[in-house]
Amino acid sequence: MTVGTAMDSNIRPLLAKRAGRYREYAPSPALAPHFRCLWSHEIRTARPVAIVPDGYCDLLFANGRLFVAGPDRTAAFPPMMPGMSIIGARFAPGAGAAWLKLPLSEITGLSIPLSDLAPGKAALLEQRLSDRPDQATARSLFASLLSELAREEAGPDPEARLIFAVADQGSGRIGDLQQKLDIGERQLRRRAHHHFGYGIKTLERVRRLQRFMALCRAGETLPLAALALEAGFSDQAHMTREIGDLTTLTPLAMVDQLTGR
């Protein structure tokens, strides 16, 4: 999401949704083709916050500015302070590249002012949002303004949803996907980079991590070895290695946070 900052190695970071009050909201019918969800986050900790990769790109409003948070390959540790209030909108698969008019591979791992990418959109949104200090009011206005912009935007390319769905299932059916899209391996890699910021193999790794997290949040009281297989890892050692690479945390630390232990 943003370039990481130095951390005290003795302080274990908190997963973002454990770092305060985080809520997601279903998009309106006008926004549903373009955004997976809208969200708000009130930070209530001074500890480092880990934002782990999920394969998405977000538009967010914080400290009076709008930013585009590009897709991440590994966890980001943006500077956050207690009392910080953020509202955001998570683009649907393929919608970020369409709205921003650029391949998401150009903003992977970065947080960039919207004014640098889409000055017209930034001017409309920032001017009207900056006068709304109350988060609930700002969130409602944010959704209304995005709905206005959505009228001028085409929906995301259907192929992006297909690529995301295959990576999300983790079934290894990339060959079937190439046949369905009638493209070769290199073309598929280029299109995944355009829509998601990286190739489909990386997207599969990211979505496997998210399956593991979803199992934990659902209260699956399974041994780590069973969790690894259920999430799609080859074994527990594979899970430990991949989760460490993607998040800097151990699977057990993530289970503790996600289950509230």
N, C-alpha and C positions, 0 to 999 in steps of 0.2 A: 504493500500500500504506500509506503513511504520509505525513504532511506533510513535505516536503523541508526540508533544512537548508542553510545557506549553504555554498558550495563555493569553493575557490580556483580561479579561472578558468584558471589555468595547469596544473592537475592534471587529466588526463583520467580520468574515472571508469572503474572496472572493471565489466563486466557481472557480475551476481550470481554466476553459476555459475563465473566465473573468479576469484572472491574467496576461494577456500578449497576445502574438500572438500564438494561437494554431491552428494547421492545421492537417487534416487527409488526407491520400493518399490511393487510392485503391491498393491492392497488385497485383503483377504480376500474370499471370496464374500459374506459378510454385509455388508461395507462397499462392495463394488463398485457397487451402485446409487446410493450417496450420495457417494462420493469417487473422483476421477480417480486419485489416487495419494497415498501418504504420502511424506514426505521428511525429510531431515536435512541440516544445513548447519553446518560448522565454519568460522568466519571466520579467515582467516590473512593479513589485510592491514590497514594503517591508511589506505589510499587510500579516497576516496569510492566507494561501491558503488551502481550504478544497477540498480534493479529495474524492468524494462520491462513495460509492460502486456501481458497475455495473455488477458483476457476472463474470468478466473477470480477466485474469492474463496477465501481461505485461513483456516484456523484454525491458530494457531501458539502454541508454548510457548517462552518465552525469559525468562531472569532470574527464574524462579519464578512467572511470570504467564502467563495465557492471553490471547491477543488475537485479534480478528477483523480480518484485513487485507482491506478492501473492494477492489473492482475499481478499477483505475487507468485514467485517460484518457491520461496521460503518465507518463514515468519518475518514480519516487520515489527519494529519496536518504536513507534512514533512517540514524540514527546507529548505526554498528557498530564494534566494537573487536576487535583480534586476540585470539583465544581464546574469543570468544563462541560459544556452542553453541545451536542452534535446532532444534526438531523441529516438523513441521507436517503438515497434511492439506489437500489441495486439493479443494474441493467439485466434484462433477460439475455440468454445466450445469443450472441450476434448483434444485439441492439447497441452496445457501446460503440463498436466500430462504425455502425450506421449513423448514429447521432453525432459522433465526433468527427466523422469524415476522415478517419485515418486508421491504419492497422494497429491493433492493440499491442503488437510487438514493439511499437515505438514508445510505449509508456509502461512497459512491464517493470514492476518494482518501483514505480515512481508515483509521487503525489504532485500534481501540477495544477496551478491556478487555472480555472476554467477560462479566464480571460485570455490566456495564452493560446488556447485551442479553439474556442468559439466565442469571440468577443461579443457578438450580438446576443447570444443566449445569456452570457454572464451579466451584461448590462441590464437586461430585463429582470433577471432573478435577484441579483445582489441589491439593486436599488430598492426594490420593494421588500425584500426580506430583512434588510438592515434596520428597518423601523419597527420590527416585531420582536421585542426582547423575550416575550413569553414563548416557551418552547411549543406548547400546544397550538397557539395561534400561528406561529411560524411554520409548524408542520402542516397545518391545514392549508395555509397560503402556498407553501412549497408544492403541495400536491395539485392545487388549482393552477399554478403557473406552469407546472410540467404538463398538465392537461392541455393548456393553451398551445404549448410548443408541440405537443404530440399531433395536433391536427395537421401540422406541416411536415410530419416525418413519416416516411414509409416504414413498414414493419421490418423486423430483422429478416435476413436471408434464411429460408427454411432449412438450408443445408447446415446452418449453425446448430439448430436444435437437434438434428440427426447426429452430428459429430459429438455434441455434448451428451446426448442420451447413451451412445455407445460407450463413451468414456465413463459415464456415471454407472453404468451397469457392470463395468469391469469384466465383461465376458470374453474379452480377447477376440471380438468379432470384427476386427479392423478390415480383414479381407472382404467380408460381406458388405461392409460399409463402402469400400472402394467400388465394389461391383454395383451397389445401389446408386451411387453418385456418378458412376462411369468415369472414374478418374484413377490415376496411378498413385503410387506411394508418395512421390515428390509433390504432386499437386495437393494431396490430402494434407501433407505437412505444411505447405504454404498457406492453405486455407485455414488450418487450425491456428497458425501463427497470426493470421489476419483477424480472426474472430475472437481468439482467446489469449493471445500474447505468447504462446509457446506451442510446441507440437503435441500431438494427441497422446504420445506416451507420457509426457509430463502431466497432461491433463488427467490421464488415468491415475497417476500417482496421487495427485491432489484430491481427486474425487474418492479414492480409496481411503485416504486420511479422513475425509468427511463422513464416509460410511462408518468408520470406526468411532468417530465422535458421536454420530447419531445413535449407534448402538449403546454407547455409554449413557447418553442423555435419556434414552428410553428405559433405563434402569435394568439393562441386561446384566445380571449378576453371574457372569461367566468367568472362568479362569482366563488368564491372559492368552494362553495357547488357543483356547476355543474362540475367544474374541478375534484373534488374528485370522483364523480360518473363516469365521463368519464375515469378517470385513473384506476378505479377498486376498490377504497376504498368504505367501506360500507356507510360512510357519512363524513362530514367535520371534525368532532371531531376525527374520526379514522385517517384521513389524517394528521391532525395536530400532533397527538400523534406519528404516525409512522415516519413522516418526521423529527420531533424533535429528536426521538431516533436514526435515521439513520444518520442525518447530523448535528445536533445541531442548525439548522436554522428553522425559521418558514416558512410555505408555502408562506406567503406574501413576505418575504424577498427573497425567491427563485424566485418567479414570477418577482419581481423587477429586480433582476440580469439577469434572463434569457431573459427578454423582453427588457432589456436595459433602463428601466425607471429610 
